[in-house]
Amino acid sequence: MNIVLLGPPGAGKGTQAKMLAERYSIPHISTGDILRENVESKTPLGSRAKKYMEKGELVPDKILISLIQEKLLQPDSKKGFLLDGYPRTITQASALQDMLKKMDKKLDIVLNISVEDEELVARLSGRRMCACGASYHIDFNPPEKEGICNYCGGKLFQREDDREEAIRNRLKIYKERTQPLIEYYNHKRLLRNIDGTGDIQKIFQDLTKALNGVWR
């Protein structure tokens, strides 16, 4: 089963994608994770992407397309995949379609998680990270000691793209460039809309229900 997961920043795509990938035993391909790994490792790709990510802007198509193509050619993607964070534009969607056609594959479904803007700002601006990889939220999942990681004792920090100004810029860009994908995939009769507010397990159940008629 080949899945694309859409939704604005902070909609919970990463959490749901990991749960879905585990449920259906397919790889979770997250462009956000791949890019952040490259930034932290200070690779040439990471250096090029960093300036866009810090401003909340989209990383250029050329960088993302090469990343995705490499991942889809891996052996673990033969039985299916879940794309999280790609495509984000019509250009990327067209490139993905061409890519899959050459691999004799096709998309089975596109899941769109929707959440209101103010809810997204509250979610993202309250997020705090640790260098060890742990994440927290000052309201929903605070650390035991303010500003300190429960696991390694490291000092928590706020990512540049989680500051309110950057978040609102990300949402603006999402609406301008990514929202048209909803119409694009709806026209292809691949789109299923899922309400992304409320309990994580309830959202997961709604997603799996949408996949029931697709799973093979």
N, C-alpha and C positions, 0 to 999 in steps of 0.2 A: 504494500500500500504506500503510495507516494502522496505526501501531505504538505501543503503550505499553510503556515499559521500566521495570520495577520492580526494587527492591533496596534494602537498607539503606544508610545513609551510609557511604561508603568502599568500596562494592562494585565500583567501577570503571564505573559507569553512564555517566559523562561521556565517558570514553575510548572505550568501546565504541559509544556513541551517535554520536560524531563519525565513527568508522570506518564504521558502518552507513549513516549519512546520505550519506557520500561514495560508498559502494559502490552504493547504490540511487538516488542523485540525488534525495533528498527532504530537506526542511529539518529540522534538529535544533532542536527547541523545548525549551530548558532553562529551567525556572522559576528554578533557582538562579542561573544567569548573569544572567537578566533582573532579578531582585531585587537582586543585588550591584551591577549597573550603576546601578540607581536609588539604592542606598545611597551609592555613591561620588559620584554626581552630586548628591546631597542633594535629590532631588525630594521632593514631598509623599508620594508612595507609598513612596519609600525611607525616609523618616523614620518612617513608620508601621510599616514592616516591620522596621527595624533592631532595635528593642527585643525582638522575638520571636527573630530570628536569633541575636543575641548570647547568648541564654539557651539556644539549641538547641531552641527551641519552634517548632511549626508556625505559619506565617503564616496568618491567618484566611482562610477560604474565599472571602469576598467579594472580597478583593484578588486572589487567584490566578485565580478564575473570570473576572474581567474581563480579566486579562492574557491568558489562554489564548484567550478568544473573539476578542480583537483579532488574535492571531497566526494563528488558523485561518481568518480571513477574508482574509488576505493572498493575493495571486495565486500565490505560490510553493507554497502548501499545497494547490492544486487537485488535483495528481496524487498527493498523499500527504504524510505527515508522520511524524515520530518524536517522541513526547512523553517527555521525561526529567525526572522529578521531579513529574509530575502525571499522574493523580490520586494522592493520598496517603490519602484517606479514602473511605468509601462515599458520603458526601454529594457529594464532588467527582466520583466516578465516575458517580453518577446525573446530576449537572449536565452532565458531559461527554456522556453518552448523549443527553440532551435537546438539547444544543447540536448534536451531529452529526446527529441526526434532522432538525432544522430546516434543516440544510445538505444534506440528502439524502446523508449519508455514514454509514459505520459502521466500527467497529474490525475489523481483520483478525486481529490476534494480540496477545497480551500476553506479553512475555518477562520472566521473573523470575530475576534473578541472585542466588544465595544464597551467603553467606560467614559463617563463625562469628564470634561477637562479639569474642573476644580478638584475632583476626586484624584485625578492623576497627579496634579501638582502637590497635593497633600501627601500622597504616597511617596513620590520621588524625593521631594525636598527634605523629608524626614529620614531618608535612608543614610546609614553610616556603614563604612566598610573597614576591614582590617587587612593588613598586608598578607595575612595567612589565608585569606579567602573567605573568612566568615563575614556575614552581613547582618545588620540589625536595623531596627526602625525606632526612632525616639518615642513614638507613641504605641505602635502595635507589637514591637518585639525589642524592647530596650535591653541593654546589657545589664548584668547584675550590679556593676559599678559604672557610673556615668563616664562615658568616653573611653572605657577600657574593655578590651576583648575578653570574653569569658574563657576562651580556650588557650590563648597564648600570652595574654597580659599586654598585648600590644596596644598602642594608641590608635583609636578609631579616627577616621577622616571622612570628609564629604567629597565625593568625586566632583570635579569641575562641572561635568554635565548634569549633576543633580542639584545645582544651585537654581533658584527660582527663575532667574532671567534666562538661563540656558534651557530650562525645561519648557518655558513658554515659547522659546524660539524653536525648540524641537517639535512641539505640538503644531506650531504654525507651519513649519516645513512639512510635517506629516500630512496636514490637511491639504496643502497645496500640491504636493507631489505624490503622496502615497494613497490618499483617499480615492483617486480615480481608479485604483486597482480594484476597489469594491465593485464598481460598475463594470470594469473589464471582465472580472471573473464571474460576475452575476450574469452577464451577457452569454458567457460560455456555459452557464448552468452548473458551475462548480462550487458556487459560494453557499456557505451556511453561516448565518449570524448567531452569535452566542453572547448573552448578557454577561459581562465580566465583573459585575458588582456582587458582593455577598460572599458566602462561604466558599473556600477553595475547593472542597470536596463536591459541593453542589455544581460548581462550574465544570469540574472534571466530569461529573456524571452527564451533564448536558453535552459536553464535547463527545463523550463516548457514544451517547445516543445518536448523535449526528453521524458517527462513523459506522454504526451498525449495518446500514445498508450498503456500505462501501467495502468493508473488510472482506478479504478473500484469502 
